[in-house]
Amino acid sequence: MGDQHKILVVGGAGYIGSHTVRMLAEQGHAIVVLDNLVYGHREAIVDETVAFIEGDLGDAALLDKTFAEHAIDAVVHFAAFAYVGESVTDPAKYYLNNLAGPLVLLEAMRRHGCPNFIFSSTCATYGNPQYLPIDEVHPQNPINPYGRSKLMLEQVLQDYDQAYGIKNVCLRYFNACGASEDGIIGEDHDPETHLIPLVLEVAVGIRESITVFGDDYDTPDGTCIRDYIHILDLARAHVLALDYLRSGRPSMACNLGTGIGQSVREVIAAAEKVTGKTVPVVQGKRREGDPPRLVAAPQKANDILGWEAAYTDLEAIIQTAWNWMQGPRKGRYGDPRG
Ligand SMILES: NC(=O)c1ccc[n+]([C@@H]2O[C@H](COP(=O)([O-])OP(=O)(O)OC[C@H]3O[C@@H](n4cnc5c(N)ncnc54)[C@H](O)[C@@H]3O)[C@@H](O)[C@H]2O)c1
């Protein structure tokens, strides 16, 4: 069995959180999940050993009670709002939940002497790339409030390390995708904005077509290129980051990506191959703030955490998301699609 200390996973009922919780639990770690279920799903926590608390990370009294009842030595923090467009029209919502909320959590950690923090950061903290692939010393100039809220929390974490000794690992994810191999848990965002689930919804007939935003970028097929990183690879990086912090190593930030870029057109073609269905495309205009290419340099995670993406084949990645769409829940918690 794992360490006798417990891990508090905040936002553990969400997409990336639930896969990480499952992997940690399978490895014998003791886990408490705190999630307000604003976007998460209780059913996504499948391991019976996991304690679940429904509540908000900004609730100081609830946090005090949680830290008092459980011997928590590490927090893994997934909870945030993550719709870039909404962050532009309603930045207050983002700064309150993604920055002010975690400050309440960090204060509770200080009060209870909890020393370790793993943070879901993002490639959006880099903004428009100045060079590719993007490494960790690339300047961080986010171009929207979502990215800024994440960068600001990274900076807060550096100060909290310096002054109070709370150690952090900031994991800057690129495009999370895929599902568990067995199709039991997977991606169910509402609204869904991510390319792979949207394309698969077309394949199952829930949507008529997929809109491709821009086909005149300076890329081989004219569509945007992104770095698709599988959810189980992300989950494994959290397990390694936890071991890293628990062994007393210094705070650090690293990218989590494959280092491989895939275009929107390539994703659609791979999904057609995996599903055997034709996916009708509607050509849309470019979206503001979409860089042509975002690709990670993942070397640092490899050097420091011993982490490397296992899923590098796009069809294999999409197959897992397809397993989830075809699985018992048909890609949706709560009310499985009939
Ligand atoms: N999905 C991606 O591609 C991606 C890429 C980069 C970074 N991230 C970051 O990773 C994290 C997880 O992303 P996800 O796709 O799993 O999102 P998600 O919405 O599925 O999960 C977030 C979870 O946090 C919970 N939550 C939100 N605010 C809360 C609060 N105040 N108190 C308690 N719980 C709260 C939600 O209910 C949800 O279960 C986010 O911080 C996101 O910014 C995601």
PDBQT file of the ligand as one rigid body, heavy atoms in Angstrom, charges set to zero:
ROOT
HETATM    1  N1  LIG A 401      -8.601  19.904 -20.494  1.00  0.00    +0.000 N 
HETATM    2  C1  LIG A 401      -7.490  20.457 -20.983  1.00  0.00    +0.000 C 
HETATM    3  O1  LIG A 401      -7.119  20.268 -22.155  1.00  0.00    +0.000 OA
HETATM    4  C2  LIG A 401      -6.623  21.331 -20.104  1.00  0.00    +0.000 A 
HETATM    5  C3  LIG A 401      -5.461  21.888 -20.643  1.00  0.00    +0.000 A 
HETATM    6  C4  LIG A 401      -4.652  22.672 -19.815  1.00  0.00    +0.000 A 
HETATM    7  C5  LIG A 401      -4.994  22.876 -18.482  1.00  0.00    +0.000 A 
HETATM    8  N2  LIG A 401      -6.154  22.333 -18.002  1.00  0.00    +0.000 N 
HETATM    9  C6  LIG A 401      -6.490  22.570 -16.586  1.00  0.00    +0.000 C 
HETATM   10  O2  LIG A 401      -6.673  21.327 -15.967  1.00  0.00    +0.000 OA
HETATM   11  C7  LIG A 401      -7.660  21.407 -14.937  1.00  0.00    +0.000 C 
HETATM   12  C8  LIG A 401      -8.694  20.333 -15.125  1.00  0.00    +0.000 C 
HETATM   13  O3  LIG A 401      -9.261  20.436 -16.423  1.00  0.00    +0.000 OA
HETATM   14  P1  LIG A 401     -10.497  19.511 -16.828  1.00  0.00    +0.000 P 
HETATM   15  O4  LIG A 401     -10.557  19.485 -18.317  1.00  0.00    +0.000 OA
HETATM   16  O5  LIG A 401     -10.424  18.241 -16.064  1.00  0.00    +0.000 OA
HETATM   17  O6  LIG A 401     -11.705  20.401 -16.289  1.00  0.00    +0.000 OA
HETATM   18  P2  LIG A 401     -13.070  19.943 -15.578  1.00  0.00    +0.000 P 
HETATM   19  O7  LIG A 401     -14.001  21.102 -15.644  1.00  0.00    +0.000 OA
HETATM   20  O8  LIG A 401     -13.531  18.649 -16.137  1.00  0.00    +0.000 OA
HETATM   21  O9  LIG A 401     -12.606  19.710 -14.067  1.00  0.00    +0.000 OA
HETATM   22  C9  LIG A 401     -12.530  20.738 -13.124  1.00  0.00    +0.000 C 
HETATM   23  C10 LIG A 401     -13.233  20.267 -11.868  1.00  0.00    +0.000 C 
HETATM   24  O10 LIG A 401     -13.114  21.264 -10.860  1.00  0.00    +0.000 OA
HETATM   25  C11 LIG A 401     -14.366  21.441 -10.212  1.00  0.00    +0.000 C 
HETATM   26  N3  LIG A 401     -14.388  22.806  -9.680  1.00  0.00    +0.000 N 
HETATM   27  C12 LIG A 401     -14.334  23.971 -10.368  1.00  0.00    +0.000 A 
HETATM   28  N4  LIG A 401     -14.366  25.012  -9.529  1.00  0.00    +0.000 NA
HETATM   29  C13 LIG A 401     -14.410  24.501  -8.258  1.00  0.00    +0.000 A 
HETATM   30  C14 LIG A 401     -14.452  25.077  -6.967  1.00  0.00    +0.000 A 
HETATM   31  N5  LIG A 401     -14.475  26.400  -6.796  1.00  0.00    +0.000 N 
HETATM   32  N6  LIG A 401     -14.500  24.247  -5.901  1.00  0.00    +0.000 NA
HETATM   33  C15 LIG A 401     -14.493  22.895  -6.047  1.00  0.00    +0.000 A 
HETATM   34  N7  LIG A 401     -14.462  22.301  -7.260  1.00  0.00    +0.000 NA
HETATM   35  C16 LIG A 401     -14.433  23.089  -8.356  1.00  0.00    +0.000 A 
HETATM   36  C17 LIG A 401     -15.393  21.165 -11.296  1.00  0.00    +0.000 C 
HETATM   37  O11 LIG A 401     -16.666  20.794 -10.777  1.00  0.00    +0.000 OA
HETATM   38  C18 LIG A 401     -14.731  20.031 -12.070  1.00  0.00    +0.000 C 
HETATM   39  O12 LIG A 401     -15.069  18.765 -11.524  1.00  0.00    +0.000 OA
HETATM   40  C19 LIG A 401      -8.207  22.829 -15.003  1.00  0.00    +0.000 C 
HETATM   41  O13 LIG A 401      -7.544  23.579 -14.009  1.00  0.00    +0.000 OA
HETATM   42  C20 LIG A 401      -7.804  23.317 -16.375  1.00  0.00    +0.000 C 
HETATM   43  O14 LIG A 401      -7.605  24.706 -16.397  1.00  0.00    +0.000 OA
HETATM   44  C21 LIG A 401      -6.961  21.567 -18.768  1.00  0.00    +0.000 A 
ENDROOT
TORSDOF 0
